[in-house]
């Protein structure tokens, strides 16, 4: 589905971090015409009794050679037969038009013996994951709920994206702030990786975060790593991006799902209302030259999924499609609870001068 866009150059981002590469500019104002509706889901829950028969959520998409691959969270309620949650793999060989689930799913599930991946009689601790393909290896940072009621980020690696081995001795590579300074830190309860990318020799890990003292309000933090498993938070006192105390609260609320892509010299943030917390379904855009200081698009929000037939959903993953002359189109995977994962194109154009 292609949406139409209007308007002219809106703003640019100065670039000190990558001096030899011109910054991206937002060229056209994205506008969703009234009456546009999302098509059928590209992935739906499995048949009754299968491992993902209840919900499928938060798909993360990357391009490997000529195939798009998506790792998504599957949930079921048949705890006697399957893990309550698992991560499945789907793939597309036609640029995302059709998707197929891997027949051996799930490819990753909770380690019930680990204190960092809590398992109870009714649920287990595994949550969503983000994957990077580097040097013929898949690297996965995944979120998990622990015995202290915190969500941390852990790491695993694979040579094929199917068979995974946990790294860092099964311990978190990014801890909730509770383990650093108690339950008052802004990210004390939740530090879950959303987007990871390589910037030179360093790993930039953007994470969603929540505090014990302000539940259901999610902001974005940044941690920088010298390796896949050794990270330091840029700021333990404040998020690098928040809607709290800004005009964004009017259309986005105080809980966001952040997704970041690095395009040569520019960090691109697409942040959606967390509809599970705010009952809003809107999405905004911001750009940054360093991942820390962000400039919001003046015409936010760029879309509202409710007006497209998705009353409960959010943009939860991104993938860039290369166009002609550096023009790129953003393809977003959004979730609808409990109907599945949908694909829509957010057609703002980003170009270099």
ZAFI-120904 format. One record per residue: x, y, z of N, C-alpha, C in turn; residue in three letters. Coordinates in steps of 0.1 Angstrom, whole numbers, padded with zeros to 4 digits, always signed. Example, Ala and Ser with C-alpha at 12.3 -4.5 7.8 and 13.67 -1.06 7.14 Angstrom:
<pts>
+0132-0057+0078+0123-0045+0078+0132-0033+0078Ala/+0128-0022+0071+0137-0011+0071+0129+0000+0079Ser/
</pts>
This chain:
<pts>
+0008-0012+0000+0000+0000+0000+0009+0012+0000Unk/+0007+0021-0010+0015+0033-0011+0006+0045-0007Unk/+0011+0053+0002+0004+0065+0007+0010+0077+0000Unk/+0002+0088-0002+0007+0100-0009+0013+0110+0001Unk/+0021+0119-0004+0028+0128+0005+0028+0142-0002Unk/+0029+0152+0006+0029+0166+0001+0041+0174+0007Unk/+0041+0187+0003+0049+0198+0009+0064+0198+0005Unk/+0072+0206+0012+0086+0208+0008+0095+0205+0019Unk/+0108+0210+0018+0118+0208+0028+0114+0213+0041Unk/+0115+0205+0051+0111+0209+0065+0123+0213+0073Unk/+0132+0204+0076+0144+0208+0084+0155+0199+0081Unk/+0167+0203+0085+0179+0195+0084+0186+0194+0097Unk/+0195+0184+0099+0203+0182+0111+0217+0185+0108Unk/+0223+0193+0116+0238+0196+0115+0246+0183+0119Unk/+0257+0181+0112+0264+0169+0114+0278+0172+0118Unk/+0281+0170+0131+0295+0171+0136+0302+0157+0137Unk/+0293+0147+0139+0299+0133+0142+0304+0127+0129Unk/+0298+0130+0118+0302+0124+0105+0305+0135+0095Unk/+0316+0143+0097+0318+0155+0089+0319+0153+0074Unk/+0322+0141+0069+0324+0139+0055+0311+0135+0048Unk/+0300+0133+0055+0288+0128+0049+0277+0138+0051Unk/+0271+0143+0040+0260+0153+0042+0248+0147+0050Unk/+0242+0156+0059+0231+0151+0067+0218+0148+0058Unk/+0210+0140+0064+0197+0138+0058+0187+0150+0060Unk/+0179+0152+0051+0169+0162+0053+0155+0156+0051Unk/+0145+0161+0058+0132+0156+0056+0126+0164+0044Unk/+0123+0157+0034+0120+0164+0021+0105+0167+0020Unk/+0097+0158+0024+0083+0159+0022+0075+0156+0034Unk/+0064+0163+0036+0055+0161+0047+0047+0148+0045Unk/+0048+0138+0054+0040+0126+0053+0025+0129+0057Unk/+0016+0126+0049+0002+0128+0052-0006+0116+0048Unk/-0014+0111+0057-0022+0099+0055-0036+0103+0050Unk/-0039+0101+0038-0053+0105+0033-0064+0098+0041Unk/-0075+0105+0043-0086+0098+0050-0091+0086+0041Unk/-0096+0076+0048-0101+0065+0042-0091+0054+0039Unk/-0078+0056+0041-0068+0045+0039-0070+0035+0050Unk/-0070+0022+0046-0072+0012+0056-0060+0002+0054Unk/-0055-0004+0065-0045-0014+0065-0051-0027+0059Unk/-0043-0034+0051-0047-0046+0045-0046-0058+0055Unk/-0048-0070+0051-0047-0081+0060-0033-0082+0066Unk/-0032-0088+0078-0019-0089+0084-0009-0098+0075Unk/+0004-0094+0076+0014-0101+0069+0018-0114+0077Unk/+0015-0114+0090+0017-0125+0099+0006-0126+0108Unk/+0000-0137+0110-0012-0139+0119-0008-0150+0130Unk/-0015-0149+0141-0013-0160+0151-0015-0174+0145Unk/-0008-0184+0150-0010-0198+0145-0023-0204+0148Unk/-0024-0216+0143-0037-0224+0146-0038-0227+0161Unk/-0050-0229+0166-0052-0232+0180-0044-0244+0184Unk/-0037-0243+0195-0028-0253+0200-0014-0252+0196Unk/-0011-0242+0187+0003-0240+0183+0010-0231+0192Unk/+0023-0229+0190+0031-0222+0200+0028-0207+0200Unk/+0022-0202+0189+0020-0187+0188+0005-0185+0185Unk/-0004-0193+0191-0018-0192+0188-0025-0180+0194Unk/-0019-0173+0204-0026-0163+0211-0023-0149+0205Unk/-0010-0145+0205-0006-0132+0200+0007-0134+0192Unk/+0010-0126+0182+0023-0124+0177+0026-0109+0177Unk/+0037-0105+0182+0040-0091+0185+0054-0087+0181Unk/+0056-0074+0179+0070-0068+0179+0080-0075+0170Unk/+0076-0077+0157+0085-0082+0148+0097-0073+0145Unk/+0109-0078+0144+0121-0070+0141+0126-0075+0127Unk/+0128-0066+0118+0131-0070+0104+0145-0065+0100Unk/+0153-0074+0093+0165-0070+0087+0166-0076+0073Unk/+0175-0071+0065+0177-0076+0052+0190-0084+0052Unk/+0190-0096+0049+0202-0105+0048+0203-0110+0034Unk/+0213-0105+0027+0215-0107+0012+0202-0103+0005Unk/+0195-0112-0001+0183-0107-0008+0170-0112-0001Unk/+0171-0115+0012+0159-0120+0019+0157-0111+0032Unk/+0144-0107+0033+0140-0101+0046+0137-0111+0056Unk/+0143-0109+0068+0140-0118+0079+0134-0111+0091Unk/+0125-0117+0098+0118-0111+0109+0118-0121+0121Unk/+0122-0116+0132+0121-0123+0145+0110-0117+0153Unk/+0100-0125+0157+0089-0119+0163+0085-0127+0176Unk/+0078-0121+0185+0074-0127+0198+0061-0134+0196Unk/+0061-0147+0199+0048-0155+0199+0044-0158+0213Unk/+0031-0158+0215+0026-0161+0229+0014-0171+0228Unk/+0014-0180+0237+0003-0190+0238-0001-0192+0252Unk/-0012-0198+0255-0017-0200+0268-0016-0215+0272Unk/-0011-0224+0264-0010-0238+0267+0003-0241+0273Unk/+0005-0237+0286+0018-0238+0292+0023-0252+0295Unk/+0014-0262+0294+0018-0276+0296+0025-0282+0284Unk/+0022-0276+0273+0028-0282+0260+0039-0274+0255Unk/+0038-0260+0255+0048-0251+0249+0053-0241+0260Unk/+0064-0236+0257+0068-0224+0265+0057-0213+0263Unk/+0054-0205+0273+0044-0195+0272+0047-0185+0261Unk/+0060-0182+0260+0064-0172+0250+0076-0178+0243Unk/+0078-0174+0230+0090-0178+0222+0092-0168+0212Unk/+0104-0169+0205+0107-0160+0194+0107-0168+0182Unk/+0099-0164+0172+0099-0171+0159+0105-0164+0148Unk/+0108-0171+0137+0114-0165+0125+0105-0166+0114Unk/+0104-0155+0106+0097-0155+0094+0105-0148+0083Unk/+0103-0151+0070+0111-0146+0060+0103-0142+0048Unk/+0108-0133+0040+0102-0129+0028+0112-0127+0017Unk/+0110-0133+0005+0119-0132-0006+0114-0122-0017Unk/+0103-0115-0014+0097-0106-0024+0095-0092-0019Unk/+0105-0088-0011+0105-0074-0005+0094-0071+0004Unk/+0090-0081+0011+0080-0080+0022+0065-0081+0018Unk/+0063-0085+0005+0049-0086+0001+0043-0099+0007Unk/+0050-0110+0008+0045-0122+0014+0055-0127+0024Unk/+0050-0132+0035+0059-0137+0045+0056-0152+0049Unk/+0066-0160+0052+0064-0174+0056+0071-0176+0069Unk/+0064-0183+0078+0070-0187+0091+0079-0199+0089Unk/+0090-0199+0096+0100-0210+0096+0093-0222+0102Unk/+0094-0233+0096+0086-0245+0100+0090-0251+0114Unk/+0103-0247+0118+0108-0252+0131+0106-0243+0142Unk/+0098-0232+0141+0095-0223+0152+0090-0230+0164Unk/+0093-0224+0176+0101-0212+0178+0116-0215+0178Unk/+0124-0205+0174+0138-0207+0173+0145-0203+0186Unk/+0138-0196+0196+0144-0192+0208+0133-0191+0219Unk/+0136-0196+0231+0126-0196+0241+0133-0194+0255Unk/+0125-0192+0265+0130-0189+0278+0139-0200+0284Unk/+0149-0196+0291+0158-0205+0299+0151-0205+0313Unk/+0144-0216+0316+0136-0216+0328+0145-0218+0341Unk/+0158-0221+0338+0167-0223+0350+0174-0210+0354Unk/+0172-0199+0346+0179-0187+0348+0171-0177+0357Unk/+0178-0171+0367+0171-0161+0375+0168-0149+0367Unk/+0174-0147+0355+0172-0135+0347+0161-0137+0337Unk/+0156-0149+0336+0144-0152+0327+0134-0159+0335Unk/+0127-0151+0343+0117-0156+0353+0106-0165+0347Unk/+0103-0176+0353+0093-0185+0349+0083-0187+0361Unk/+0070-0186+0358+0060-0188+0369+0050-0199+0363Unk/+0040-0201+0371+0030-0211+0367+0022-0206+0355Unk/+0022-0193+0353+0013-0187+0343+0020-0180+0332Unk/+0033-0177+0333+0040-0170+0323+0055-0172+0324Unk/+0062-0167+0315+0077-0168+0316+0083-0154+0311Unk/+0096-0153+0313+0102-0140+0313+0106-0135+0299Unk/+0106-0143+0289+0110-0138+0276+0101-0127+0270Unk/+0108-0117+0264+0100-0107+0257+0107-0105+0243Unk/+0106-0093+0237+0110-0091+0223+0125-0091+0221Unk/+0129-0091+0209+0143-0091+0205+0146-0082+0193Unk/+0159-0078+0192+0163-0070+0181+0176-0077+0176Unk/+0178-0078+0163+0188-0087+0157+0197-0078+0147Unk/+0210-0080+0148+0220-0074+0139+0227-0085+0132Unk/+0229-0084+0119+0237-0093+0111+0250-0087+0108Unk/+0261-0093+0113+0274-0087+0112+0285-0098+0110Unk/+0293-0097+0100+0304-0106+0098+0299-0121+0097Unk/+0289-0123+0090+0283-0136+0088+0277-0142+0101Unk/+0274-0134+0110+0268-0139+0123+0256-0130+0127Unk/+0246-0137+0132+0235-0130+0138+0237-0128+0153Unk/+0234-0115+0157+0236-0111+0171+0222-0106+0176Unk/+0218-0112+0186+0204-0109+0192+0205-0103+0206Unk/+0199-0092+0208+0197-0086+0221+0182-0088+0225Unk/+0179-0095+0235+0165-0098+0239+0162-0093+0253Unk/+0149-0090+0255+0144-0085+0268+0139-0097+0276Unk/+0141-0097+0289+0136-0107+0297+0133-0102+0311Unk/+0123-0108+0317+0118-0104+0330+0125-0113+0341Unk/+0130-0106+0352+0138-0114+0361+0130-0116+0375Unk/+0137-0122+0384+0131-0125+0397+0129-0113+0406Unk/+0134-0101+0402+0132-0089+0410+0122-0080+0404Unk/+0114-0086+0394+0104-0078+0387+0110-0068+0378Unk/+0122-0070+0373+0128-0060+0364+0130-0067+0350Unk/+0130-0058+0340+0133-0062+0327+0147-0058+0323Unk/+0156-0067+0319+0169-0064+0315+0171-0068+0300Unk/+0183-0065+0294+0186-0069+0281+0197-0080+0282Unk/+0195-0091+0275+0205-0102+0274+0209-0104+0259Unk/+0219-0113+0257+0225-0114+0244+0226-0129+0240Unk/+0224-0131+0227+0227-0145+0221+0232-0143+0207Unk/+0239-0153+0202+0244-0153+0188+0241-0165+0181Unk/+0242-0165+0167+0238-0176+0159+0245-0175+0146Unk/+0248-0186+0139+0254-0186+0126+0243-0186+0115Unk/+0231-0190+0119+0220-0192+0109+0207-0185+0112Unk/+0207-0178+0124+0194-0171+0128+0184-0181+0133Unk/+0187-0193+0134+0178-0204+0139+0183-0210+0152Unk/+0195-0214+0152+0201-0220+0164+0209-0210+0172Unk/+0205-0207+0184+0211-0196+0192+0219-0201+0204Unk/+0229-0194+0207+0237-0197+0219+0238-0184+0228Unk/+0233-0185+0240+0234-0174+0249+0248-0169+0252Unk/+0250-0156+0253+0263-0151+0256+0264-0145+0269Unk/+0276-0140+0273+0278-0133+0286+0274-0142+0297Unk/+0276-0155+0296+0272-0164+0307+0258-0163+0311Unk/+0249-0159+0302+0235-0159+0305+0231-0147+0314Unk/+0239-0138+0316+0236-0126+0324+0233-0114+0316Unk/+0226-0104+0321+0223-0092+0313+0235-0085+0308Unk/+0234-0079+0296+0244-0070+0291+0240-0055+0294Unk/+0228-0053+0297+0222-0040+0301+0212-0043+0313Unk/+0216-0038+0324+0207-0040+0336+0197-0029+0338Unk/+0186-0032+0344+0176-0022+0348+0183-0014+0359Unk/+0179-0001+0360+0186+0008+0369+0185+0004+0384Unk/+0175-0004+0387+0174-0009+0400+0187-0015+0406Unk/+0194-0022+0397+0207-0028+0401+0218-0018+0402Unk/+0216-0006+0398+0226+0004+0399+0224+0014+0410Unk/+0212+0018+0412+0209+0028+0423+0195+0027+0429Unk/+0190+0015+0429+0177+0013+0436+0165+0016+0427Unk/+0153+0017+0433+0141+0018+0425+0137+0032+0422Unk/+0146+0042+0424+0142+0056+0421+0148+0061+0408Unk/+0157+0053+0402+0163+0057+0389+0152+0057+0378Unk/+0153+0066+0368+0143+0067+0357+0141+0054+0350Unk/+0151+0046+0349+0150+0033+0342+0151+0021+0352Unk/+0146+0023+0364+0148+0013+0375+0142+0000+0372Unk/+0131-0001+0365+0124-0013+0363+0126-0020+0349Unk/+0128-0012+0339+0128-0017+0326+0139-0011+0317Unk/+0148-0019+0312+0158-0015+0302+0159-0025+0291Unk/+0150-0024+0282+0149-0034+0271+0153-0029+0257Unk/+0163-0036+0251+0168-0031+0238+0157-0031+0228Unk/+0157-0020+0220+0148-0018+0209+0155-0018+0196Unk/+0166-0011+0195+0174-0010+0182+0189-0010+0186Unk/+0197-0018+0178+0211-0018+0180+0218-0017+0166Unk/+0228-0009+0166+0235-0007+0153+0250-0004+0156Unk/+0258-0007+0146+0272-0005+0147+0276+0009+0141Unk/+0283+0017+0150+0288+0030+0146+0303+0030+0147Unk/+0310+0029+0136+0324+0027+0137+0327+0014+0144Unk/+0335+0015+0154+0339+0003+0162+0329+0001+0174Unk/+0319+0009+0176+0311+0009+0188+0297+0004+0184Unk/+0290-0002+0194+0276-0006+0193+0267+0005+0200Unk/+0257+0010+0193+0248+0019+0199+0235+0011+0202Unk/+0231+0010+0214+0219+0003+0218+0209+0013+0224Unk/+0198+0014+0217+0187+0023+0221+0177+0014+0228Unk/+0173+0018+0240+0165+0009+0248+0152+0017+0253Unk/+0141+0010+0255+0130+0015+0262+0131+0013+0276Unk/+0126+0023+0284+0129+0022+0299+0116+0027+0306Unk/+0115+0021+0318+0104+0024+0327+0109+0024+0341Unk/+0103+0033+0350+0107+0034+0364+0097+0027+0373Unk/+0101+0022+0384+0092+0017+0394+0082+0027+0399Unk/+0087+0040+0400+0079+0051+0406+0070+0057+0395Unk/+0071+0054+0382+0062+0059+0372+0060+0048+0362Unk/+0052+0038+0367+0048+0027+0358+0040+0031+0346Unk/+0042+0023+0335+0034+0025+0323+0038+0039+0316Unk/+0050+0044+0319+0055+0056+0312+0069+0052+0307Unk/+0070+0050+0294+0082+0045+0288+0089+0056+0280Unk/+0103+0057+0282+0111+0067+0276+0122+0059+0268Unk/+0131+0067+0262+0142+0060+0254+0156+0064+0260Unk/+0164+0054+0262+0178+0056+0267+0188+0051+0256Unk/+0200+0054+0258+0211+0050+0249+0222+0045+0257Unk/+0227+0033+0253+0239+0027+0259+0249+0024+0248Unk/+0262+0027+0250+0272+0025+0240+0281+0014+0244Unk/+0284+0004+0235+0292-0007+0238+0305-0008+0231Unk/+0315-0013+0237+0328-0016+0230+0328-0030+0225Unk/+0318-0038+0229+0316-0051+0223+0301-0054+0224Unk/+0297-0066+0219+0283-0069+0219+0277-0071+0233Unk/+0286-0073+0243+0281-0076+0257+0286-0066+0267Unk/+0294-0055+0263+0299-0046+0273+0294-0032+0269Unk/+0284-0027+0277+0278-0015+0274+0278-0005+0287Unk/+0278+0008+0284+0277+0018+0294+0266+0027+0290Unk/+0257+0031+0299+0246+0040+0296+0252+0054+0295Unk/+0247+0061+0285+0251+0075+0282+0247+0084+0294Unk/+0235+0082+0300+0230+0090+0310+0221+0081+0320Unk/+0225+0080+0332+0218+0072+0342+0207+0080+0349Unk/+0207+0093+0347+0198+0102+0354+0186+0106+0345Unk/+0188+0107+0332+0178+0112+0323+0177+0103+0310Unk/+0165+0102+0304+0164+0096+0291+0170+0105+0280Unk/+0174+0100+0269+0178+0108+0258+0166+0113+0250Unk/+0155+0106+0251+0143+0111+0245+0131+0107+0253Unk/+0122+0117+0255+0110+0115+0263+0099+0124+0257Unk/+0086+0120+0259+0075+0128+0256+0070+0135+0269Unk/+0074+0131+0280+0069+0136+0293+0074+0151+0294Unk/+0064+0160+0297+0068+0174+0298+0069+0181+0285Unk/+0065+0175+0274+0066+0181+0261+0052+0182+0254Unk/+0051+0189+0243+0038+0190+0236+0034+0177+0230Unk/+0043+0167+0229+0040+0154+0224+0029+0147+0232Unk/+0028+0150+0245+0019+0143+0254+0004+0145+0249Unk/+0002+0156+0241-0012+0158+0237-0016+0148+0227Unk/-0007+0143+0218-0011+0133+0208-0004+0119+0210Unk/+0006+0119+0219+0013+0106+0221+0012+0100+0235Unk/+0009+0109+0244+0008+0104+0258+0022+0104+0264Unk/+0024+0096+0275+0037+0096+0282+0044+0082+0281Unk/+0040+0074+0271+0046+0061+0270+0048+0058+0255Unk/+0061+0056+0251+0065+0054+0237+0071+0041+0234Unk/+0070+0037+0222+0078+0026+0216+0088+0032+0206Unk/+0101+0032+0210+0110+0039+0201+0117+0029+0191Unk/+0120+0033+0179+0127+0026+0169+0136+0035+0162Unk/+0149+0031+0161+0160+0040+0156+0167+0032+0145Unk/+0170+0040+0134+0178+0035+0123+0189+0045+0121Unk/+0201+0041+0118+0212+0050+0114+0213+0049+0099Unk/+0212+0061+0092+0214+0062+0078+0227+0070+0076Unk/+0238+0064+0075+0251+0070+0073+0254+0080+0084Unk/+0248+0092+0083+0252+0102+0093+0241+0107+0102Unk/+0229+0101+0100+0218+0106+0108+0210+0095+0115Unk/+0208+0096+0127+0199+0087+0135+0185+0091+0133Unk/+0176+0082+0129+0162+0085+0126+0154+0077+0136Unk/+0146+0085+0144+0138+0079+0154+0123+0080+0150Unk/+0116+0069+0149+0102+0068+0147+0096+0063+0161Unk/+0089+0071+0167+0084+0067+0181+0068+0067+0181Unk/+0063+0057+0186+0048+0055+0186+0043+0055+0200Unk/+0031+0059+0201+0024+0058+0214+0023+0043+0217Unk/+0025+0040+0230+0024+0026+0234+0009+0024+0237Unk/+0001+0019+0228-0013+0019+0229-0018+0010+0241Unk/-0009+0001+0245-0013-0007+0257-0013+0001+0270Unk/-0007+0013+0269-0006+0022+0281-0014+0035+0279Unk/-0014+0040+0267-0019+0053+0265-0033+0054+0258Unk/-0037+0043+0252-0049+0042+0243-0048+0052+0231Unk/-0036+0055+0227-0033+0063+0216-0026+0055+0205Unk/-0027+0058+0193-0021+0050+0182-0014+0059+0172Unk/-0008+0070+0177-0001+0079+0168+0014+0077+0168Unk/+0021+0082+0158+0035+0080+0156+0042+0094+0152Unk/+0054+0096+0158+0061+0108+0155+0075+0105+0150Unk/+0082+0115+0145+0095+0114+0139+0105+0124+0145Unk/+0117+0120+0147+0128+0129+0152+0141+0125+0146Unk/+0150+0134+0144+0164+0131+0138+0174+0136+0148Unk/+0186+0130+0147+0197+0133+0155+0211+0130+0148Unk/+0221+0138+0151+0234+0135+0146+0243+0128+0155Unk/+0238+0126+0168+0247+0119+0177+0239+0108+0185Unk/+0226+0107+0184+0218+0097+0191+0214+0102+0205Unk/+0219+0114+0209+0216+0119+0222+0207+0132+0221Unk/+0210+0141+0212+0202+0153+0211+0193+0152+0198Unk/+0180+0153+0200+0170+0150+0190+0163+0163+0186Unk/+0160+0164+0173+0151+0174+0168+0138+0168+0163Unk/+0127+0172+0169+0114+0166+0165+0109+0173+0153Unk/+0102+0165+0145+0096+0170+0133+0084+0179+0137Unk/+0084+0191+0131+0074+0201+0136+0060+0197+0133Unk/+0058+0189+0123+0044+0185+0119+0039+0172+0125Unk/+0046+0167+0136+0042+0154+0142+0028+0156+0147Unk/+0020+0145+0148+0023+0131+0144+0023+0129+0129Unk/+0030+0119+0124+0031+0116+0110+0020+0106+0106Unk/+0014+0099+0115+0003+0090+0112-0004+0086+0124Unk/-0017+0082+0122-0025+0076+0133-0031+0063+0129Unk/-0026+0052+0135-0031+0039+0130-0046+0037+0132Unk/-0052+0043+0142-0066+0042+0144-0074+0046+0132Unk/-0069+0057+0125-0076+0062+0114-0075+0052+0102Unk/-0065+0043+0103-0063+0033+0093-0068+0019+0096Unk/-0077+0019+0106-0084+0006+0110-0077-0002+0120Unk/-0067+0004+0128-0060-0004+0138-0062+0003+0151Unk/-0073+0001+0159-0076+0008+0171-0066+0005+0182Unk/-0059-0006+0181-0049-0009+0192-0036-0014+0185Unk/-0027-0006+0184-0015-0009+0177-0004+0001+0177Unk/+0008-0002+0173+0019+0008+0173+0029+0003+0163Unk/+0038+0012+0158+0049+0009+0150+0059+0003+0159Unk/+0063-0010+0156+0072-0017+0165+0085-0021+0158Unk/+0087-0019+0145+0099-0022+0138+0100-0014+0125Unk/+0112-0013+0120+0114-0005+0108+0123-0012+0098Unk/+0121-0009+0085+0131-0014+0075+0131-0004+0064Unk/+0143-0001+0060+0145+0008+0049+0146+0001+0035Unk/+0139+0006+0026+0139+0001+0012+0147+0012+0004Unk/+0158+0008-0003+0166+0017-0011+0158+0021-0023Unk/+0158+0034-0026+0151+0039-0038+0162+0045-0047Unk/+0157+0053-0057+0166+0059-0066+0172+0072-0061Unk/+0184+0075-0064+0191+0087-0060+0190+0090-0045Unk/+0192+0081-0037+0193+0082-0022+0179+0085-0016Unk/+0168+0084-0024+0155+0085-0018+0151+0072-0012Unk/+0146+0072+0000+0143+0060+0007+0129+0060+0012Unk/+0123+0049+0013+0109+0047+0018+0110+0039+0031Unk/+0102+0044+0040+0102+0037+0053+0090+0027+0053Unk/+0094+0014+0056+0083+0004+0057+0083+0001+0072Unk/+0071+0001+0078+0069-0001+0092+0061-0013+0095Unk/+0065-0021+0104+0058-0033+0109+0050-0028+0121Unk/+0037-0029+0121+0030-0025+0133+0022-0037+0139Unk/+0019-0036+0151+0012-0047+0158-0003-0043+0161Unk/-0011-0053+0160-0025-0051+0165-0028-0063+0174Unk/-0033-0060+0185-0036-0070+0195-0050-0074+0195Unk/-0054-0087+0192-0044-0098+0191-0043-0103+0176Unk/-0046-0094+0167-0048-0099+0153-0036-0102+0145Unk/-0024-0097+0149-0012-0101+0141-0003-0089+0138Unk/+0006-0091+0129+0015-0080+0125+0012-0076+0111Unk/+0011-0063+0109+0007-0057+0097+0019-0049+0091Unk/+0018-0046+0078+0028-0038+0072+0022-0026+0065Unk/+0028-0014+0067+0023-0002+0061+0035+0006+0057Unk/+0034+0014+0047+0045+0023+0042+0042+0037+0047Unk/+0052+0042+0054+0051+0056+0058+0060+0064+0048Unk/+0054+0071+0038+0061+0075+0027+0068+0089+0027Unk/+0073+0093+0039+0081+0105+0039+0095+0102+0032Unk/+0100+0112+0025+0112+0110+0017+0123+0117+0024Unk/+0135+0110+0026+0146+0116+0031+0157+0117+0021Unk/+0164+0128+0019+0173+0130+0009+0186+0137+0014Unk/+0196+0136+0006+0208+0144+0009+0209+0156+0000Unk/+0214+0168+0004+0214+0179-0004+0224+0177-0015Unk/
</pts>
